[in-house]
Amino acid sequence: AFRQTFFQESYFWVLLKHPHWQDMLIPTDEQIMSKSTRIVNFFNSSHYWGGQLNGEAKKQGINRKMKQNCKSRFYALVLQSMSVLAYRSPLSHTCLRPDAQKRTNNQTPVAPAVVATKLLNQLVKTVKFMVDAIGNLESRDTTLADCVLELIRCARQMSQLQLDAEDDNTGFWMHTKSVFDHRFHATNTDFHSLSPFLHPMCCKLAVTDASKGRPFEFMVKTALTIAKQWRWGEHKAKLLIDDLKAYNLCRTLFAGGHADGLAWWERLA
């Protein structure tokens, strides 16, 4: 808390936000991920068996390698899950070899590479679109509005996820949706709510009742909060209010719009 306060006072123009809000949104199955990690670690650390597995994978047209996991980022977690799923057949062929079952020529036998494929499939299906969102936002030109629009897209896809009664774990499915919904609202701060309003293509959507948007007065209040943090004077604050009113009504220079919100605002500068 002290460091954050010191940072905000020293660099008051910086609006703090979570650097990877997607990483906070999805729960995972620790048991399944632990098994996947053990499999990847074993084959990646074994020169012999890693080579045997990669050779079997190439025979089946698989050129990618299994990914390492990073516990602090489900982005890496999902990439690992996808790589293990892609290696299902090579893993089965390699682990069923006689010399993989017991020590042969002083080679360590392969630990049983048994993964609950159905649950791994469900995990990937549940969070793959979040990984896509991270990829879409990995740019120096990404704005907070871009992040919020991706977050909304993810919420829409999460709401449309269908439960496969035969293959999916119902408890995990319900827990995932519950956690996503809770953290979605926790992540969506006032600054996040303001940002779509400041995107010229989303201005009206952000303040309409149909989309459960915030009222225009809320946008003004939040903008003034930022102006205060940036130490604007009363005169500039009043000009800001006037410009926001004109922008909300699409008047004068604020008429029109562009898909690239940042470029549109830079053109007006």
TORKOL-4160 file (C-alpha; in steps of 0.2 Angstrom, whole numbers, padded with zeros to 4 digits, m for minus):
269
<pt num="1" X="0000" Y="0000" Z="0000"/>
<pt num="2" X="0014" Y="0012" Z="0004"/>
<pt num="3" X="0023" Y="0009" Z="m0012"/>
<pt num="4" X="0007" Y="0011" Z="m0022"/>
<pt num="5" X="0004" Y="0028" Z="m0013"/>
<pt num="6" X="0022" Y="0033" Z="m0016"/>
<pt num="7" X="0021" Y="0029" Z="m0034"/>
<pt num="8" X="0004" Y="0038" Z="m0037"/>
<pt num="9" X="0011" Y="0054" Z="m0028"/>
<pt num="10" X="0027" Y="0053" Z="m0038"/>
<pt num="11" X="0019" Y="0049" Z="m0055"/>
<pt num="12" X="0002" Y="0056" Z="m0053"/>
<pt num="13" X="m0002" Y="0055" Z="m0071"/>
<pt num="14" X="m0002" Y="0036" Z="m0072"/>
<pt num="15" X="m0019" Y="0028" Z="m0070"/>
<pt num="16" X="m0015" Y="0011" Z="m0061"/>
<pt num="17" X="m0024" Y="m0005" Z="m0067"/>
<pt num="18" X="m0021" Y="m0023" Z="m0067"/>
<pt num="19" X="m0008" Y="m0028" Z="m0080"/>
<pt num="20" X="m0016" Y="m0044" Z="m0084"/>
<pt num="21" X="m0034" Y="m0044" Z="m0078"/>
<pt num="22" X="m0037" Y="m0060" Z="m0088"/>
<pt num="23" X="m0026" Y="m0069" Z="m0076"/>
<pt num="24" X="m0037" Y="m0065" Z="m0061"/>
<pt num="25" X="m0053" Y="m0072" Z="m0069"/>
<pt num="26" X="m0052" Y="m0091" Z="m0071"/>
<pt num="27" X="m0051" Y="m0104" Z="m0058"/>
<pt num="28" X="m0041" Y="m0120" Z="m0063"/>
<pt num="29" X="m0041" Y="m0138" Z="m0058"/>
<pt num="30" X="m0024" Y="m0140" Z="m0048"/>
<pt num="31" X="m0024" Y="m0159" Z="m0049"/>
<pt num="32" X="m0026" Y="m0160" Z="m0068"/>
<pt num="33" X="m0013" Y="m0146" Z="m0070"/>
<pt num="34" X="m0001" Y="m0154" Z="m0058"/>
<pt num="35" X="m0002" Y="m0170" Z="m0068"/>
<pt num="36" X="0001" Y="m0161" Z="m0085"/>
<pt num="37" X="0016" Y="m0152" Z="m0077"/>
<pt num="38" X="0024" Y="m0168" Z="m0071"/>
<pt num="39" X="0022" Y="m0175" Z="m0088"/>
<pt num="40" X="0030" Y="m0160" Z="m0097"/>
<pt num="41" X="0044" Y="m0159" Z="m0084"/>
<pt num="42" X="0049" Y="m0177" Z="m0086"/>
<pt num="43" X="0050" Y="m0177" Z="m0105"/>
<pt num="44" X="0058" Y="m0160" Z="m0106"/>
<pt num="45" X="0071" Y="m0165" Z="m0094"/>
<pt num="46" X="0075" Y="m0182" Z="m0101"/>
<pt num="47" X="0087" Y="m0181" Z="m0115"/>
<pt num="48" X="0082" Y="m0199" Z="m0121"/>
<pt num="49" X="0064" Y="m0200" Z="m0118"/>
<pt num="50" X="0061" Y="m0182" Z="m0123"/>
<pt num="51" X="0070" Y="m0187" Z="m0140"/>
<pt num="52" X="0059" Y="m0203" Z="m0141"/>
<pt num="53" X="0043" Y="m0193" Z="m0139"/>
<pt num="54" X="0048" Y="m0179" Z="m0151"/>
<pt num="55" X="0052" Y="m0193" Z="m0164"/>
<pt num="56" X="0035" Y="m0201" Z="m0162"/>
<pt num="57" X="0027" Y="m0184" Z="m0163"/>
<pt num="58" X="0036" Y="m0180" Z="m0179"/>
<pt num="59" X="0030" Y="m0197" Z="m0187"/>
<pt num="60" X="0012" Y="m0191" Z="m0183"/>
<pt num="61" X="0015" Y="m0174" Z="m0191"/>
<pt num="62" X="0016" Y="m0164" Z="m0174"/>
<pt num="63" X="0031" Y="m0151" Z="m0174"/>
<pt num="64" X="0026" Y="m0141" Z="m0159"/>
<pt num="65" X="0034" Y="m0145" Z="m0142"/>
<pt num="66" X="0025" Y="m0147" Z="m0125"/>
<pt num="67" X="0025" Y="m0130" Z="m0116"/>
<pt num="68" X="0032" Y="m0127" Z="m0099"/>
<pt num="69" X="0019" Y="m0120" Z="m0086"/>
<pt num="70" X="0020" Y="m0104" Z="m0076"/>
<pt num="71" X="0009" Y="m0105" Z="m0060"/>
<pt num="72" X="0007" Y="m0086" Z="m0059"/>
<pt num="73" X="m0001" Y="m0085" Z="m0077"/>
<pt num="74" X="m0015" Y="m0096" Z="m0084"/>
<pt num="75" X="m0009" Y="m0090" Z="m0101"/>
<pt num="76" X="0005" Y="m0102" Z="m0100"/>
<pt num="77" X="m0006" Y="m0114" Z="m0091"/>
<pt num="78" X="m0018" Y="m0115" Z="m0106"/>
<pt num="79" X="m0003" Y="m0116" Z="m0118"/>
<pt num="80" X="0004" Y="m0131" Z="m0109"/>
<pt num="81" X="m0014" Y="m0139" Z="m0108"/>
<pt num="82" X="m0016" Y="m0137" Z="m0127"/>
<pt num="83" X="0002" Y="m0144" Z="m0130"/>
<pt num="84" X="m0002" Y="m0160" Z="m0119"/>
<pt num="85" X="m0018" Y="m0163" Z="m0128"/>
<pt num="86" X="m0009" Y="m0162" Z="m0145"/>
<pt num="87" X="0003" Y="m0175" Z="m0139"/>
<pt num="88" X="m0010" Y="m0188" Z="m0133"/>
<pt num="89" X="m0006" Y="m0200" Z="m0146"/>
<pt num="90" X="0013" Y="m0199" Z="m0146"/>
<pt num="91" X="0012" Y="m0200" Z="m0127"/>
<pt num="92" X="0002" Y="m0216" Z="m0128"/>
<pt num="93" X="0013" Y="m0224" Z="m0141"/>
<pt num="94" X="0029" Y="m0219" Z="m0131"/>
<pt num="95" X="0023" Y="m0225" Z="m0114"/>
<pt num="96" X="0017" Y="m0242" Z="m0120"/>
<pt num="97" X="0033" Y="m0247" Z="m0126"/>
<pt num="98" X="0041" Y="m0262" Z="m0117"/>
<pt num="99" X="0057" Y="m0252" Z="m0113"/>
<pt num="100" X="0046" Y="m0238" Z="m0106"/>
<pt num="101" X="0038" Y="m0249" Z="m0093"/>
<pt num="102" X="0053" Y="m0255" Z="m0084"/>
<pt num="103" X="0072" Y="m0250" Z="m0083"/>
<pt num="104" X="0081" Y="m0256" Z="m0098"/>
<pt num="105" X="0100" Y="m0253" Z="m0102"/>
<pt num="106" X="0100" Y="m0242" Z="m0087"/>
<pt num="107" X="0087" Y="m0230" Z="m0094"/>
<pt num="108" X="0074" Y="m0223" Z="m0082"/>
<pt num="109" X="0057" Y="m0230" Z="m0085"/>
<pt num="110" X="0043" Y="m0218" Z="m0090"/>
<pt num="111" X="0032" Y="m0212" Z="m0076"/>
<pt num="112" X="0014" Y="m0216" Z="m0081"/>
<pt num="113" X="0008" Y="m0202" Z="m0092"/>
<pt num="114" X="m0010" Y="m0203" Z="m0087"/>
<pt num="115" X="m0020" Y="m0187" Z="m0089"/>
<pt num="116" X="m0039" Y="m0185" Z="m0088"/>
<pt num="117" X="m0041" Y="m0179" Z="m0106"/>
<pt num="118" X="m0059" Y="m0175" Z="m0104"/>
<pt num="119" X="m0056" Y="m0163" Z="m0090"/>
<pt num="120" X="m0041" Y="m0156" Z="m0099"/>
<pt num="121" X="m0052" Y="m0153" Z="m0114"/>
<pt num="122" X="m0065" Y="m0144" Z="m0103"/>
<pt num="123" X="m0051" Y="m0133" Z="m0096"/>
<pt num="124" X="m0045" Y="m0128" Z="m0113"/>
<pt num="125" X="m0063" Y="m0125" Z="m0119"/>
<pt num="126" X="m0067" Y="m0114" Z="m0104"/>
<pt num="127" X="m0052" Y="m0102" Z="m0105"/>
<pt num="128" X="m0045" Y="m0103" Z="m0123"/>
<pt num="129" X="m0055" Y="m0087" Z="m0127"/>
<pt num="130" X="m0046" Y="m0078" Z="m0113"/>
<pt num="131" X="m0029" Y="m0083" Z="m0120"/>
<pt num="132" X="m0035" Y="m0076" Z="m0137"/>
<pt num="133" X="m0039" Y="m0060" Z="m0128"/>
<pt num="134" X="m0022" Y="m0058" Z="m0121"/>
<pt num="135" X="m0014" Y="m0061" Z="m0138"/>
<pt num="136" X="m0026" Y="m0047" Z="m0145"/>
<pt num="137" X="m0020" Y="m0035" Z="m0132"/>
<pt num="138" X="m0001" Y="m0038" Z="m0133"/>
<pt num="139" X="0003" Y="m0021" Z="m0141"/>
<pt num="140" X="0011" Y="m0005" Z="m0135"/>
<pt num="141" X="m0004" Y="0004" Z="m0143"/>
<pt num="142" X="m0017" Y="m0005" Z="m0133"/>
<pt num="143" X="m0029" Y="0006" Z="m0123"/>
<pt num="144" X="m0039" Y="0003" Z="m0108"/>
<pt num="145" X="m0055" Y="0004" Z="m0119"/>
<pt num="146" X="m0047" Y="m0011" Z="m0130"/>
<pt num="147" X="m0045" Y="m0021" Z="m0113"/>
<pt num="148" X="m0063" Y="m0018" Z="m0108"/>
<pt num="149" X="m0070" Y="m0022" Z="m0125"/>
<pt num="150" X="m0060" Y="m0039" Z="m0125"/>
<pt num="151" X="m0067" Y="m0042" Z="m0107"/>
<pt num="152" X="m0085" Y="m0039" Z="m0113"/>
<pt num="153" X="m0082" Y="m0051" Z="m0127"/>
<pt num="154" X="m0075" Y="m0064" Z="m0115"/>
<pt num="155" X="m0090" Y="m0062" Z="m0104"/>
<pt num="156" X="m0101" Y="m0065" Z="m0119"/>
<pt num="157" X="m0092" Y="m0081" Z="m0124"/>
<pt num="158" X="m0092" Y="m0087" Z="m0106"/>
<pt num="159" X="m0111" Y="m0084" Z="m0105"/>
<pt num="160" X="m0113" Y="m0095" Z="m0120"/>
<pt num="161" X="m0103" Y="m0110" Z="m0114"/>
<pt num="162" X="m0113" Y="m0126" Z="m0116"/>
<pt num="163" X="m0111" Y="m0140" Z="m0103"/>
<pt num="164" X="m0108" Y="m0157" Z="m0111"/>
<pt num="165" X="m0117" Y="m0168" Z="m0098"/>
<pt num="166" X="m0107" Y="m0184" Z="m0104"/>
<pt num="167" X="m0089" Y="m0176" Z="m0104"/>
<pt num="168" X="m0089" Y="m0161" Z="m0093"/>
<pt num="169" X="m0087" Y="m0159" Z="m0075"/>
<pt num="170" X="m0103" Y="m0150" Z="m0069"/>
<pt num="171" X="m0095" Y="m0143" Z="m0053"/>
<pt num="172" X="m0080" Y="m0136" Z="m0062"/>
<pt num="173" X="m0091" Y="m0128" Z="m0075"/>
<pt num="174" X="m0103" Y="m0120" Z="m0063"/>
<pt num="175" X="m0088" Y="m0114" Z="m0052"/>
<pt num="176" X="m0079" Y="m0107" Z="m0067"/>
<pt num="177" X="m0094" Y="m0096" Z="m0072"/>
<pt num="178" X="m0097" Y="m0090" Z="m0054"/>
<pt num="179" X="m0079" Y="m0085" Z="m0052"/>
<pt num="180" X="m0078" Y="m0076" Z="m0069"/>
<pt num="181" X="m0094" Y="m0067" Z="m0065"/>
<pt num="182" X="m0088" Y="m0061" Z="m0048"/>
<pt num="183" X="m0071" Y="m0056" Z="m0054"/>
<pt num="184" X="m0078" Y="m0047" Z="m0069"/>
<pt num="185" X="m0087" Y="m0035" Z="m0058"/>
<pt num="186" X="m0072" Y="m0033" Z="m0046"/>
<pt num="187" X="m0061" Y="m0029" Z="m0061"/>
<pt num="188" X="m0072" Y="m0017" Z="m0069"/>
<pt num="189" X="m0067" Y="m0001" Z="m0060"/>
<pt num="190" X="m0074" Y="0016" Z="m0063"/>
<pt num="191" X="m0060" Y="0020" Z="m0075"/>
<pt num="192" X="m0064" Y="0004" Z="m0085"/>
<pt num="193" X="m0082" Y="0010" Z="m0086"/>
<pt num="194" X="m0076" Y="0027" Z="m0093"/>
<pt num="195" X="m0065" Y="0020" Z="m0106"/>
<pt num="196" X="m0078" Y="0013" Z="m0118"/>
<pt num="197" X="m0087" Y="0030" Z="m0117"/>
<pt num="198" X="m0071" Y="0038" Z="m0123"/>
<pt num="199" X="m0070" Y="0026" Z="m0138"/>
<pt num="200" X="m0079" Y="0035" Z="m0153"/>
<pt num="201" X="m0087" Y="0019" Z="m0159"/>
<pt num="202" X="m0094" Y="0014" Z="m0141"/>
<pt num="203" X="m0099" Y="0031" Z="m0134"/>
<pt num="204" X="m0118" Y="0029" Z="m0135"/>
<pt num="205" X="m0117" Y="0010" Z="m0130"/>
<pt num="206" X="m0108" Y="0015" Z="m0114"/>
<pt num="207" X="m0122" Y="0026" Z="m0108"/>
<pt num="208" X="m0137" Y="0016" Z="m0114"/>
<pt num="209" X="m0149" Y="0008" Z="m0102"/>
<pt num="210" X="m0151" Y="m0007" Z="m0115"/>
<pt num="211" X="m0133" Y="m0012" Z="m0112"/>
<pt num="212" X="m0133" Y="m0008" Z="m0094"/>
<pt num="213" X="m0122" Y="0006" Z="m0096"/>
<pt num="214" X="m0118" Y="0020" Z="m0084"/>
<pt num="215" X="m0126" Y="0037" Z="m0085"/>
<pt num="216" X="m0118" Y="0052" Z="m0093"/>
<pt num="217" X="m0116" Y="0060" Z="m0076"/>
<pt num="218" X="m0106" Y="0046" Z="m0070"/>
<pt num="219" X="m0094" Y="0048" Z="m0085"/>
<pt num="220" X="m0092" Y="0066" Z="m0081"/>
<pt num="221" X="m0089" Y="0062" Z="m0062"/>
<pt num="222" X="m0075" Y="0049" Z="m0066"/>
<pt num="223" X="m0067" Y="0061" Z="m0079"/>
<pt num="224" X="m0066" Y="0074" Z="m0066"/>
<pt num="225" X="m0058" Y="0062" Z="m0054"/>
<pt num="226" X="m0044" Y="0059" Z="m0066"/>
<pt num="227" X="m0043" Y="0078" Z="m0069"/>
<pt num="228" X="m0041" Y="0080" Z="m0051"/>
<pt num="229" X="m0027" Y="0067" Z="m0050"/>
<pt num="230" X="m0019" Y="0075" Z="m0064"/>
<pt num="231" X="m0019" Y="0092" Z="m0055"/>
<pt num="232" X="m0030" Y="0101" Z="m0067"/>
<pt num="233" X="m0036" Y="0118" Z="m0062"/>
<pt num="234" X="m0054" Y="0124" Z="m0061"/>
<pt num="235" X="m0054" Y="0132" Z="m0078"/>
<pt num="236" X="m0048" Y="0116" Z="m0087"/>
<pt num="237" X="m0060" Y="0106" Z="m0078"/>
<pt num="238" X="m0075" Y="0117" Z="m0084"/>
<pt num="239" X="m0068" Y="0115" Z="m0102"/>
<pt num="240" X="m0067" Y="0097" Z="m0099"/>
<pt num="241" X="m0086" Y="0096" Z="m0094"/>
<pt num="242" X="m0091" Y="0106" Z="m0109"/>
<pt num="243" X="m0081" Y="0095" Z="m0121"/>
<pt num="244" X="m0088" Y="0080" Z="m0114"/>
<pt num="245" X="m0106" Y="0086" Z="m0116"/>
<pt num="246" X="m0102" Y="0091" Z="m0134"/>
<pt num="247" X="m0094" Y="0074" Z="m0137"/>
<pt num="248" X="m0109" Y="0065" Z="m0130"/>
<pt num="249" X="m0120" Y="0074" Z="m0142"/>
<pt num="250" X="m0107" Y="0071" Z="m0156"/>
<pt num="251" X="m0106" Y="0090" Z="m0160"/>
<pt num="252" X="m0093" Y="0100" Z="m0169"/>
<pt num="253" X="m0076" Y="0092" Z="m0170"/>
<pt num="254" X="m0083" Y="0077" Z="m0161"/>
<pt num="255" X="m0094" Y="0071" Z="m0175"/>
<pt num="256" X="m0090" Y="0055" Z="m0183"/>
<pt num="257" X="m0079" Y="0041" Z="m0177"/>
<pt num="258" X="m0066" Y="0028" Z="m0181"/>
<pt num="259" X="m0063" Y="0010" Z="m0176"/>
<pt num="260" X="m0045" Y="0015" Z="m0170"/>
<pt num="261" X="m0050" Y="0026" Z="m0155"/>
<pt num="262" X="m0032" Y="0031" Z="m0151"/>
<pt num="263" X="m0029" Y="0037" Z="m0169"/>
<pt num="264" X="m0046" Y="0047" Z="m0168"/>
<pt num="265" X="m0042" Y="0056" Z="m0152"/>
<pt num="266" X="m0024" Y="0060" Z="m0158"/>
<pt num="267" X="m0031" Y="0068" Z="m0174"/>
<pt num="268" X="m0041" Y="0080" Z="m0163"/>
<pt num="269" X="m0026" Y="0085" Z="m0153"/>
